[in-house]
Amino acid sequence: MSNEHQIRWVPLKRYCELTGESPHTIHCRRSAGVWVDGKQSKKVQGGGIWVNLKEVEKWIETSSCL
């Protein structure tokens, strides 16, 4: 599959299914400013949260262990 056809944004529910993380974890990251709205995740019209898989991967790769 070419990069231009890869899925970038997925609904929060699907992201949680793929990663095993809970919606609560994602909401905490958003509330704490760890994930930036519009970058790693985004609240869309209608109230749903979507997650940007490409940006989350970048975040993981550049995150330091505390």
VMD Tcl script that builds the backbone (N, CA, C; Angstrom):
set m [mol new atoms 198]
animate dup $m
set s [atomselect $m all]
$s set {name element resname resid chain x y z} {
  {N N MET 1 A 0.851 -1.189 0.000}
  {CA C MET 1 A 0.000 0.000 0.000}
  {C C MET 1 A 0.886 1.237 0.000}
  {N N SER 2 A 0.577 2.189 -0.826}
  {CA C SER 2 A 1.370 3.413 -0.876}
  {C C SER 2 A 0.996 4.328 0.281}
  {N N ASN 3 A 1.928 5.219 0.644}
  {CA C ASN 3 A 1.704 6.133 1.766}
  {C C ASN 3 A 0.493 7.025 1.574}
  {N N GLU 4 A 0.207 7.418 0.340}
  {CA C GLU 4 A -0.887 8.348 0.111}
  {C C GLU 4 A -2.251 7.727 0.392}
  {N N HIS 5 A -2.336 6.396 0.478}
  {CA C HIS 5 A -3.610 5.728 0.720}
  {C C HIS 5 A -3.724 5.157 2.123}
  {N N GLN 6 A -2.706 5.333 2.957}
  {CA C GLN 6 A -2.787 4.847 4.320}
  {C C GLN 6 A -3.754 5.701 5.123}
  {N N ILE 7 A -4.456 5.058 6.021}
  {CA C ILE 7 A -5.385 5.779 6.882}
  {C C ILE 7 A -4.589 6.542 7.923}
  {N N ARG 8 A -4.869 7.818 8.047}
  {CA C ARG 8 A -4.162 8.666 9.006}
  {C C ARG 8 A -4.999 8.878 10.258}
  {N N TRP 9 A -6.279 9.207 10.108}
  {CA C TRP 9 A -7.163 9.490 11.239}
  {C C TRP 9 A -8.122 8.336 11.461}
  {N N VAL 10 A -8.266 7.932 12.736}
  {CA C VAL 10 A -9.231 6.891 13.098}
  {C C VAL 10 A -10.047 7.376 14.297}
  {N N PRO 11 A -11.281 6.896 14.426}
  {CA C PRO 11 A -12.069 7.268 15.604}
  {C C PRO 11 A -11.403 6.736 16.880}
  {N N LEU 12 A -11.643 7.405 17.979}
  {CA C LEU 12 A -11.050 7.018 19.256}
  {C C LEU 12 A -11.319 5.546 19.578}
  {N N LYS 13 A -12.529 5.098 19.356}
  {CA C LYS 13 A -12.876 3.697 19.650}
  {C C LYS 13 A -11.973 2.737 18.881}
  {N N ARG 14 A -11.744 3.017 17.618}
  {CA C ARG 14 A -10.889 2.148 16.791}
  {C C ARG 14 A -9.443 2.210 17.262}
  {N N TYR 15 A -8.967 3.410 17.610}
  {CA C TYR 15 A -7.607 3.557 18.127}
  {C C TYR 15 A -7.427 2.698 19.382}
  {N N CYS 16 A -8.408 2.745 20.257}
  {CA C CYS 16 A -8.327 1.958 21.493}
  {C C CYS 16 A -8.344 0.463 21.205}
  {N N GLU 17 A -9.114 0.034 20.223}
  {CA C GLU 17 A -9.131 -1.371 19.820}
  {C C GLU 17 A -7.762 -1.797 19.296}
  {N N LEU 18 A -7.131 -0.930 18.512}
  {CA C LEU 18 A -5.835 -1.246 17.909}
  {C C LEU 18 A -4.702 -1.283 18.920}
  {N N THR 19 A -4.754 -0.407 19.923}
  {CA C THR 19 A -3.617 -0.242 20.839}
  {C C THR 19 A -3.823 -0.850 22.217}
  {N N GLY 20 A -5.064 -1.072 22.600}
  {CA C GLY 20 A -5.341 -1.561 23.944}
  {C C GLY 20 A -5.391 -0.452 24.991}
  {N N GLU 21 A -5.172 0.790 24.564}
  {CA C GLU 21 A -5.274 1.911 25.489}
  {C C GLU 21 A -6.745 2.237 25.717}
  {N N SER 22 A -7.034 2.836 26.866}
  {CA C SER 22 A -8.422 3.179 27.184}
  {C C SER 22 A -8.751 4.594 26.707}
  {N N PRO 23 A -10.026 4.850 26.473}
  {CA C PRO 23 A -10.433 6.219 26.141}
  {C C PRO 23 A -10.035 7.192 27.257}
  {N N HIS 24 A -10.093 6.738 28.499}
  {CA C HIS 24 A -9.715 7.590 29.635}
  {C C HIS 24 A -8.267 8.067 29.496}
  {N N THR 25 A -7.372 7.170 29.100}
  {CA C THR 25 A -5.961 7.527 28.910}
  {C C THR 25 A -5.814 8.634 27.875}
  {N N ILE 26 A -6.544 8.520 26.788}
  {CA C ILE 26 A -6.465 9.515 25.717}
  {C C ILE 26 A -7.033 10.846 26.189}
  {N N HIS 27 A -8.160 10.806 26.893}
  {CA C HIS 27 A -8.753 12.041 27.412}
  {C C HIS 27 A -7.798 12.719 28.396}
  {N N CYS 28 A -7.106 11.939 29.213}
  {CA C CYS 28 A -6.130 12.512 30.160}
  {C C CYS 28 A -4.974 13.175 29.410}
  {N N ARG 29 A -4.462 12.540 28.370}
  {CA C ARG 29 A -3.385 13.138 27.571}
  {C C ARG 29 A -3.835 14.446 26.952}
  {N N ARG 30 A -5.068 14.467 26.459}
  {CA C ARG 30 A -5.603 15.693 25.850}
  {C C ARG 30 A -5.768 16.784 26.900}
  {N N SER 31 A -6.337 16.435 28.047}
  {CA C SER 31 A -6.574 17.413 29.117}
  {C C SER 31 A -5.280 17.991 29.663}
  {N N ALA 32 A -4.243 17.154 29.748}
  {CA C ALA 32 A -2.954 17.591 30.289}
  {C C ALA 32 A -2.110 18.337 29.255}
  {N N GLY 33 A -2.577 18.354 28.000}
  {CA C GLY 33 A -1.811 19.027 26.948}
  {C C GLY 33 A -0.666 18.200 26.401}
  {N N VAL 34 A -0.636 16.918 26.769}
  {CA C VAL 34 A 0.394 16.021 26.247}
  {C C VAL 34 A 0.143 15.767 24.765}
  {N N TRP 35 A -1.107 15.590 24.417}
  {CA C TRP 35 A -1.517 15.505 23.017}
  {C C TRP 35 A -2.196 16.826 22.657}
  {N N VAL 36 A -1.800 17.398 21.541}
  {CA C VAL 36 A -2.308 18.688 21.086}
  {C C VAL 36 A -3.506 18.473 20.159}
  {N N ASP 37 A -4.588 19.199 20.448}
  {CA C ASP 37 A -5.765 19.096 19.593}
  {C C ASP 37 A -5.412 19.554 18.180}
  {N N GLY 38 A -5.748 18.726 17.219}
  {CA C GLY 38 A -5.435 19.021 15.825}
  {C C GLY 38 A -4.147 18.377 15.362}
  {N N LYS 39 A -3.389 17.820 16.303}
  {CA C LYS 39 A -2.137 17.156 15.941}
  {C C LYS 39 A -2.265 15.653 16.195}
  {N N GLN 40 A -2.178 15.223 17.449}
  {CA C GLN 40 A -2.311 13.797 17.747}
  {C C GLN 40 A -3.776 13.368 17.807}
  {N N SER 41 A -4.640 14.283 18.164}
  {CA C SER 41 A -6.065 13.972 18.240}
  {C C SER 41 A -6.859 15.231 17.922}
  {N N LYS 42 A -8.138 15.008 17.638}
  {CA C LYS 42 A -8.966 16.153 17.240}
  {C C LYS 42 A -10.426 15.858 17.569}
  {N N LYS 43 A -11.085 16.841 18.169}
  {CA C LYS 43 A -12.518 16.738 18.400}
  {C C LYS 43 A -13.208 17.265 17.150}
  {N N VAL 44 A -14.063 16.440 16.567}
  {CA C VAL 44 A -14.717 16.813 15.319}
  {C C VAL 44 A -16.161 17.209 15.568}
  {N N GLN 45 A -16.741 17.844 14.570}
  {CA C GLN 45 A -18.135 18.249 14.663}
  {C C GLN 45 A -18.982 17.020 14.980}
  {N N GLY 46 A -19.847 17.139 15.942}
  {CA C GLY 46 A -20.639 16.006 16.375}
  {C C GLY 46 A -20.118 15.425 17.680}
  {N N GLY 47 A -18.943 15.893 18.111}
  {CA C GLY 47 A -18.417 15.532 19.419}
  {C C GLY 47 A -17.473 14.360 19.482}
  {N N GLY 48 A -17.205 13.706 18.379}
  {CA C GLY 48 A -16.308 12.557 18.407}
  {C C GLY 48 A -14.836 12.956 18.432}
  {N N ILE 49 A -14.017 12.099 19.016}
  {CA C ILE 49 A -12.567 12.295 19.023}
  {C C ILE 49 A -11.964 11.371 17.980}
  {N N TRP 50 A -11.074 11.924 17.173}
  {CA C TRP 50 A -10.332 11.147 16.189}
  {C C TRP 50 A -8.854 11.239 16.525}
  {N N VAL 51 A -8.121 10.184 16.204}
  {CA C VAL 51 A -6.699 10.101 16.540}
  {C C VAL 51 A -5.888 9.980 15.252}
  {N N ASN 52 A -4.818 10.763 15.167}
  {CA C ASN 52 A -3.935 10.770 14.007}
  {C C ASN 52 A -2.812 9.761 14.254}
  {N N LEU 53 A -2.882 8.623 13.594}
  {CA C LEU 53 A -1.921 7.540 13.814}
  {C C LEU 53 A -0.490 7.958 13.492}
  {N N LYS 54 A -0.310 8.729 12.450}
  {CA C LYS 54 A 1.029 9.167 12.055}
  {C C LYS 54 A 1.642 10.069 13.127}
  {N N GLU 55 A 0.861 11.005 13.656}
  {CA C GLU 55 A 1.367 11.923 14.678}
  {C C GLU 55 A 1.587 11.223 16.015}
  {N N VAL 56 A 0.744 10.239 16.327}
  {CA C VAL 56 A 0.952 9.472 17.562}
  {C C VAL 56 A 2.255 8.681 17.459}
  {N N GLU 57 A 2.522 8.120 16.305}
  {CA C GLU 57 A 3.782 7.393 16.096}
  {C C GLU 57 A 4.977 8.325 16.297}
  {N N LYS 58 A 4.901 9.533 15.755}
  {CA C LYS 58 A 5.980 10.515 15.955}
  {C C LYS 58 A 6.137 10.849 17.435}
  {N N TRP 59 A 4.999 11.021 18.132}
  {CA C TRP 59 A 5.013 11.344 19.553}
  {C C TRP 59 A 5.704 10.227 20.345}
  {N N ILE 60 A 5.379 8.989 20.012}
  {CA C ILE 60 A 6.001 7.852 20.691}
  {C C ILE 60 A 7.505 7.841 20.455}
  {N N GLU 61 A 7.910 8.065 19.216}
  {CA C GLU 61 A 9.331 8.018 18.864}
  {C C GLU 61 A 10.145 9.126 19.522}
  {N N THR 62 A 9.506 10.255 19.818}
  {CA C THR 62 A 10.258 11.376 20.396}
  {C C THR 62 A 10.023 11.544 21.900}
  {N N SER 63 A 9.147 10.738 22.465}
  {CA C SER 63 A 8.872 10.849 23.906}
  {C C SER 63 A 10.030 10.275 24.691}
  {N N SER 64 A 10.326 10.959 25.800}
  {CA C SER 64 A 11.371 10.453 26.682}
  {C C SER 64 A 10.724 9.707 27.839}
  {N N CYS 65 A 11.434 8.769 28.369}
  {CA C CYS 65 A 10.943 7.995 29.500}
  {C C CYS 65 A 11.138 8.808 30.785}
  {N N LEU 66 A 10.111 8.886 31.589}
  {CA C LEU 66 A 10.199 9.648 32.843}
  {C C LEU 66 A 10.610 8.767 33.981}
}
mol reanalyze $m
mol bondsrecalc $m
mol representation Tube
mol addrep $m
